[in-house]
Amino acid sequence: MRFAVLLSVCVSLATTSLSDGGEFSQVRDLPAVKLGATDLDAILLKTHSLIDAANGPADSGRETVKVNIDGQDIEIPHLSLASSVAFPNEVFGFSYTYYQSDKPISSVTTDLGDSLRRVSVSGESADKVEALSKLLEKNFRRYATAVGGVKFRRVAGICLSMLFLTSLMISSAYCWNSRNRRALGMPICSAIGFLLVLLVPWNRFVPGFVLYQRYSPFFLIRHAPQLLLLAVLATLAGIPLSYFLARRRRNAW
């Protein structure tokens, strides 16, 4: 009796191992992404057509779309194009999920958020899984941005805060001891830079992911992140520039 039970357990484990061995998966991480609703629609439609081509037009897989609006996830239990969903002009979280078991492509998940951007594809056909995952990565990397995301903001914020605060203390002590009013540009630039780092909502201007319902026609709004980064760099450059200008004027006297 014990031998029969042991044999059935071994057969069950072997069957599970064989079924798991037939599943292939690909996971690809993405950089910060910024794109419009129509751009995302094109990627979703292309993905849907490739799934139909791999699994057959009669495939009845389950698809869901989630949109993060003001910190709340709104789930749509079917494939819905981004341009057809009523949401604010900016959305900072989006996900698409497809699932149908025992298919060449059985699962597709696209998670786009501030802290993580990832596409994962799994199925019984290794070639089709790899092809779709590569295509998704290639399409999203077309809209990648150089900076953005929680990790970037945290590291850059800590470094810049320490730099501006240290510069503010040292330059203030220098101006006080030397009584050199021409060097006031150093603490002023340090204070402005420190306030920029603390007060600007960088999670909106340098997000890991942002989806636009439509692009703004105004130059200042459309390029606000780049302009704010330039302002921070200008304050950084203003600190040593103020120091050298003050020394030059002092030596001229």
N, C-alpha and C positions, 0 to 999 in steps of 0.2 A: 504493500500500500504506500509506504513512504517512498519507495523507488518510483512509483507511478506519479506521485505528486511532484517529486524532484524532476522527473523527466518532463512533465508538463510545464513546469516553471522555466526550465532551460529552453524548451521549444518556444515559449512565449517571449523570452528575452531575445532569442535569436531572430524571431520574426520582427520584433520591434527594432532591433539593430539594423536589419536589412532594410526596413522601410525608412528609417532615418537616414541610412546611407544613400538613398536615392534622392534626397533633397539637397539642392545646391543653393547657396546664398551668396550675395555680394552686398557689402555695406561700404558706402563712400561718403566721407565727410566733405562739406562744402565750406568755402570762405564766406565772408559777409556778402549778402546779395541784396540788390535793389532793382526792382523791376515794376512794370506797369501791369494792370489787370489783363490787357490784351496780350501782353507777352506771356503771362502765365497761362492764359487760355490756349495759346498755340502749343505750349509744352504739354498741357493736359490732354489736348486732342490728339497730339502725336503719340503720347503714351497709350491712350485708349485704343488707337488704331493698331499699334504694335501688339498690344495684349490680344485684341481680336484676331490678328493675323497668326499669333502663336497658338492660341487656345481654340480658335474657331469662331465664326460669327454667331453661333448659337450659344455661346458662353453666357451664363447668367450669374456672374460673380457679384459679390456685394461690394459696393463702393460707397465711401463716405467722405465728406469734406468738412473740415473744421476751420473756422475763422475766429481768431482771438480779437475781440473788440472790447476795449476798456478793461482788460484783465479777465474777461469772461469768454469761455469757449462756446461758440454757437455751432452745433452739429447739424449738417444737412445729410440725410440718409440716402444720398444718391449723388451721381456726378453732376455738379453744378459749376458752370463756368464762372470765373471770378468777376467778369464784367457784368454778369447778370444778377449778382448778389448786391443788395442794397447795404453798403457799409460806408463809414466815413472815408474821407479822401486818403487817409493813411491807416494801414493795418500792419501790426508788428508780429503777427503770428498766423501761420497757415499750415494746414496738413491735409494730405490726400492719402486715402487707404483703399486698396483693392485686395479682395481675398476670394479665392476659389480653390478648394483643395484638389489634390491629385491632377494638376494641370502642368503643362510645360512652364508656364508662369503662374504660380499659385498665390503669390503675395507681392504687392508693391506698396511701399510706404515712403512718403515724402514728408519730412518734418522740417519746417522752416520757422525758426524762432530767433530770439535775441541771443540765447546762450548756446543753441545747437542748431546746425543745419546739416541734415543727413538724408540720404536716399538709400533705401535697402530693397533689394529684389531677391526673391527666392522662388524656386520651382524645380521641376524634374528634369528640365533641359538646361544643362550647364551653358551651352553656347548662347541660347536665347536669354538666359538670365544675365550673362556677362554683357551681351550686346545691349540690352535695355538699360542696364546700370551705367554703362559707359555713355550711352546716348543722353541719359538724364543728367549725368555729371557735366557733359560737354555743353548741354543747353543751358544749364544754370550758371556755369562758369562764364558764359557770355555776358552775364549781368553782375558779375562779381565786382566788389569795391575793394579798394586797397586797405581801408581801415573800418572797424566796426565790431560790435559784439561786446558781451559782458567782460570777457577776459581782457580785451584790448583796453576798454575804458578803465578797468580796475588797475591794470599795470601802469597805463599812461597817467591816470589820475594821481596815483600814489607818488610816482616819480616827479611829476610836475608840481604837485603840492609841496613836497619836500624841497624841491629846487627853489620855488618862488618864496617859500617861507624862510629858508636859509638865507637867500639873497636879501630879503627884506630886513632881517635882523642885522646882517653884516653891513649892508649899505647904510642903514639908519645909524648904526654905531659909528661908521666912517664919517658920515656927514656931521654928526654931533661932535665928534672929537676934532675934526679938521676945520669945523666952522666954514665949510665950503658949500655955499648955497648953489653953486653951479652943478654940483653932483646930486642934486635932489631928484634928477631924472631916474637914478637907479632905484631908490625906494618907491618912487611913484610907479614905475614900470613893474616892479615886483608886486606891489599891492594890487595893481590892475590885473596882472596875470593870475594872482592867487584868487581874486574874486571871480574871474572868468571860470577858473577850474571848479570853484565851489558852487556858483549860482546858476550857471548855464545848464539847462536840462539836456545833458549829453546823450541820455538814453533815447531821446527823440531825434537828435541831430546826427548821432553816430551809432545807429542800431546795428544789430547783427543781421536783421532782415526787415525790410519795409516793402509793402505792396501799395502802389498808388492806384487809386481808382482812375485818376487822370493826372497828368503832369501839369504843374502850375505854369502859366504863361509868363509869370513875373520872374525876372532874372534873380532878384535878391532872395526870393522865397525858394526858387529852384536850386540855388547854389548857396544856401545858408550854411550848410555844414562846412563847405570849403572856405567860406569867408570867415567863419568863426575859428577854424584852424589857422588861417592866415593871421588873424588877430592875436592868437596865442603865440605864434612864431614871432610876430612883430614885437610883442612885449618881451619875449626872450632876447631878441636881438637888441632891443632898446637898452637893456641893462649894461652890457659891455660897451655899447656905443656911448651911453651917457658918461661912463667912467673915463673913456679915452678923450672925449670932448672936454670934460672938466679938467683933466690933466693938461691937455694941450693949451687951454685958455690960461690955466694957472702958470704954465711955463712961459707963455707969451708975455705975461705981466712981469 
